[in-house]
Amino acid sequence: MESGLPLVATNGVAYATPSGASLLDVLTCVRQKTTLETAGRQLERNSERYVKTPAQMARLFADLPEAIAHTLEISSRLQFTLADLGYEFPRYPRAEGETQMSFLRKRRG
């Protein structure tokens, strides 16, 4: 069905680098209460859902240059920064002189 919207090039990003796939698999297992050995199809099929460079995306979508052009046009209008997330890490009670980071490192063990 034709929506009238332009085709864009995306990668369904789930992690920053290819090595992030392993962590995503572990987190999926925790969420699903299963193990890596038994998770099966609940895990990603490959480690391709990472942030790719413009050159990598251009190669992936070489047969659809208009998708790259539309993606560039849309991204040029975005004004998002990580500061826009609005998340603030919880403040834990800690000893005098201890930082949040040192507190968390101690808790990690």
Phi and psi in degrees as a GROMACS rama.xvg file:
@    title "Ramachandran Plot"
@    xaxis  label "Phi"
@    yaxis  label "Psi"
@TYPE xy
-84.0064  120.527  GLU-2
-95.0746  -15.9935  SER-3
83.833  -2.0233  GLY-4
-88.1455  147.119  LEU-5
-71.7384  148.503  PRO-6
-73.7994  133.219  LEU-7
-122.823  156.141  VAL-8
-97.4363  117.297  ALA-9
-131.09  172.15  THR-10
-130.956  6.7844  ASN-11
55.0815  47.8662  GLY-12
-59.3774  132.373  VAL-13
-125.178  -13.1605  ALA-14
-158.715  160.924  TYR-15
-74.5227  -41.1738  ALA-16
-130.05  162.745  THR-17
-55.2864  -32.8571  PRO-18
-67.7382  -16.6036  SER-19
-68.6697  -14.6717  GLY-20
-61.5202  -38.5401  ALA-21
-63.5114  -43.8486  SER-22
-63.7139  -41.8378  LEU-23
-60.8028  -40.6159  LEU-24
-60.7406  -44.1177  ASP-25
-62.8263  -46.4155  VAL-26
-62.6862  -36.6329  LEU-27
-61.8872  -43.1367  THR-28
-64.0733  -41.0663  CYS-29
-61.3349  -47.7387  VAL-30
-62.4669  -37.8822  ARG-31
-89.9033  -2.3196  GLN-32
56.2342  51.1544  LYS-33
-139.01  -177.985  THR-34
-110.704  164.674  THR-35
-60.2603  -35.584  LEU-36
-69.3698  -29.3414  GLU-37
-109.676  -1.37443  THR-38
-67.6656  -31.8886  ALA-39
54.1601  -123.651  GLY-40
-72.0401  -5.25044  ARG-41
-72.0225  -18.2719  GLN-42
-92.2984  159.174  LEU-43
-62.9036  148.121  GLU-44
-73.4163  -29.6131  ARG-45
-152.453  -176.002  ASN-46
-108.693  40.175  SER-47
-95.6909  -2.03906  GLU-48
-89.7748  45.0665  ARG-49
-107.851  167.099  TYR-50
-69.3044  115.939  VAL-51
-97.0439  154.61  LYS-52
-72.0936  161.645  THR-53
-55.7246  -38.3815  PRO-54
-65.5944  -40.3973  ALA-55
-64.2962  -41.894  GLN-56
-66.0431  -39.6166  MET-57
-61.4704  -39.4715  ALA-58
-66.3792  -43.4062  ARG-59
-62.18  -35.1702  LEU-60
-110.811  31.7213  PHE-61
-57.4441  -31.4832  ALA-62
-83.9778  -3.67623  ASP-63
-133.757  63.0989  LEU-64
-59.5023  -27.1989  PRO-65
-66.3952  -30.1159  GLU-66
-66.1643  -40.4542  ALA-67
-65.1237  -44.5159  ILE-68
-61.7632  -43.9833  ALA-69
-64.8196  -39.3798  HIS-70
-63.3984  -43.4933  THR-71
-62.623  -40.5158  LEU-72
-64.7685  -44.3741  GLU-73
-65.7547  -46.0027  ILE-74
-64.8935  -28.0315  SER-75
-67.8476  -18.8641  SER-76
-92.8026  -8.71103  ARG-77
-77.5225  144.014  LEU-78
-127.931  27.9081  GLN-79
-76.22  140.466  PHE-80
-133.88  163.259  THR-81
-61.6849  -24.8239  LEU-82
-63.1964  -22.5899  ALA-83
-72.4731  -12.3061  ASP-84
-65.3486  -33.3573  LEU-85
72.9233  10.5139  GLY-86
-86.3843  135.121  TYR-87
-123.405  127.054  GLU-88
-62.1071  138.651  PHE-89
-57.6724  144.322  PRO-90
-91.2127  115.637  ARG-91
-96.2553  145.55  TYR-92
-66.4139  136.283  PRO-93
-145.594  163.914  ARG-94
-68.1351  155.458  ALA-95
-54.0289  130.988  GLU-96
85.1566  -7.67891  GLY-97
-90.1624  139.5  GLU-98
-91.0081  165.389  THR-99
-56.7681  -42.4267  GLN-100
-65.5465  -44.0966  MET-101
-65.7746  -36.7684  SER-102
-59.7947  -48.1446  PHE-103
-65.9558  -37.5453  LEU-104
-62.314  -41.6329  ARG-105
-63.4001  -40.1298  LYS-106
-66.9444  -30.4214  ARG-107
-66.1306  -30.381  ARG-108
